[in-house]
């Protein structure tokens, strides 16, 4: 078993094609991905069905590497033998699919997390993050189920809500479908005939219904496994759409690529209120030379489930997932060292100041906590700057990466000018290597959890650390400069507000707030003799 570090899962495979057939760990940024690798070192032709991988469900991503060409013959089905946290087929040559590659009903029951798929040469990331909402109907009277949300931006689809009769009563929900994860379409909500339980939001068990009487029963929602129904014959079906990733230098698809949700359409009792269907999965196609796709790509959610004749409380369909095709620039293969995106240091501030020649505008990965790597978007300005117009900094992605703005010189912000991040981030760090003169407005609003334990912000000369503790790790606003002269306004909003400076400090008009809007305190740390700090508190 090995540990591999890289910017994205595909980057790691590309740079380590000879990794052994075994279980490994991939580390991309702050996320660790357990993987199961099957490696073929020559051309492969599959002429019979392949149920790939081990029998352990939900624990790992299945990765199949073919160092050569891969041919899948007509009517041949390629599928993991059980649920996996994604299925990646990586072919260095030509992949010709005349059969079926499937992640239908193979979505994993696992916590949601961001999945870094690929880092481009310009450091833009192809990734999966967030979730798609399950279907919900707030009406408390009898109704059909509601379709789950449709996935976009590489996301899976949400689960459909269950049908409900007038007796349905689940506190806080109305047979809601489960939200999707990066590894699974959403699970189906319970068909309500009285009481029930909520569908999983992590690709787990479908909603369960405990209500039944002589006139009918509630049905379980589709899930991993399906939820329990009010009658034994009313249990939900198993399976959700999963994550399918394919890379080939040349990809010819004349067959089928499937990652579909599952329908609850097997009930025979006309009095069963049908549980919701599961969401479709996410198919991600990467290629470098040619893609020729004349086959089928299906990420549909499970159709609305029905029962016997005359029943109106049918389930909601699962939401459709997403299909994304991305070309990778051919020259990237073999020439680019993706590990240069990773920089290390003894603290957050030292990681920046000691790697100024490495850090450029783009996406970087910072290792300053030893065993945990943090992802960041870095924006670098060379030399002295005067900002005379408003600036929105960073990409429009909320609560995903730290935003780090570095000015390699002096910075003056003119009167009437406002600078702020385009979207709310986990942390907003402004590094000015010279003097910072603010006559306008600096708006540093942060939100979102900084993963991991204690954050090492600065290391003193005696090797002790200035840290952000566990209780303060939601939102960090930090300014580091030689001299700060503030004649305008500074708004810093986050659980942790810190300032590091070496010389003169004139705070002027400032406002310090926590995430909830309550007043907060700024910890102003004067760096003495380069490696030791003196701390003052401003409210």
ABEGO torsion letter per residue (X at the ends): XBBBBBABAAAAAAABAABBBBBBBBBBEABBBBBBBBBBABBBBBABBBBBEBABBGABBBBBBBBEBBBBBBGBBBBBABBBBEBBBBBABBBBBABBBBABGABBBBBBBBBBABBBAAGBBBBBBEBBBBBBBABABBBBBBBBBBBBGGBBBBBBBBBBBAABBBBGBBGBBBBBBAABBBBBBBBBBEBBBBBBAAGBBBBBBABBBAAEBBBBBBBOBBBBBABAAABBBBEBBBBBBBBBABBBBABBBBBBBBBBAABABAABBBBBBBBBBBBBBBBAABBBBABBBBABBBBBBBBBBGBABBBBBBBBBBBBBBBBBAAABGABBAAAABBBBABAAAAAAAAAAABBBEBBBBBAAGABBBBBBBBBBBEBBBBABBBBBEBBBBGABBBBBBBBEBBBBBBGBBBBBABBBABBBBBBABBBBBABBBBBBBBEBBBEBBBBABBBAAGBBBBBBAAAABEBBBBBBABBBBABBBBBBEABBBBBBABBBBAEBBBBBBAAGBBBBBBBBBBBGGABBBBBBBX
